[in-house]
């Protein structure tokens, strides 16, 4: 198996085995529900319902979880793409979270992919888009960010 084919297989494994959109605290873990974007009112200012807590650069580690927080109780659906060295791994998930709780897409990276990311962090990036819906008003807010990696 060539090195490139092995890298593609590793990316596919990461995409399939990643644990997605888990709350940072165990108290909220049982309350996940499927959210819909809804046709209700749209938030007039991006970041009115949901905001990022993580910076623009993430540390390369076995578990990567950029964090966000909702200012009100919200239903969140998230999409992400891990790009690097010619391969894209896509993932998505959704859940319901109370106001003020930190959450995010949790990605677990193992083996040769982790070694490649540590050796060449500048060749990888993670692009995430989170869409939050306020269930009481129906307002929808979408935020997106591209995260780079540092050692």
CORDAFEN-V83823 format. One line per field, one symbol per residue. ss: DSSP state (~ for helix, > for strand, _ for the rest). phi: phi as a letter, one per 40 degrees, with the letter a starting at -180 (. if undefined). burial: I if it has 24 or more other ideal C-beta (glycine too) atoms within 12 Angstrom, else O. A space follows every 10 residues. Layout:
ss=???
phi=???
burial=???
//
This chain:
ss=__~~~~~~~~ ~~~~~~~___ _>>__~~~~~ ~_________ _>_______> >>____>>>_ __>>___>>> ___>>>>>>> >>>>__>>>> >>>>>>>___ _>>>__>>__ ~~~~~~~~~_ ~~~>>>>>>> >>>______> >>>>>>>>>> _
phi=.ccccccccc cccccccccb fcccbcccdc ccbcbbcgbc cbccbcgcbb acbcccbbcc acbbacbbac cbdabbbbba bcbifgbbbb aaaaabbccg ccaiccbbbb fccccccccb cccbabbbbb bbbcccbgcb bbbaabbcbb c
burial=OOOOOOIOOI IOOIIOOIOI IIIIOOOIOO OOOOIOOOOO OOIOOOOOII IIOIOOOIOI OOOIIIIIII OIIIIIIIII IIOIIOIOII IOIIIIIOOO IIIIIIIIIO OOIIOIIOOO IOOIIIIIII IIIIIOOOII IIIOIOIIIO O
//
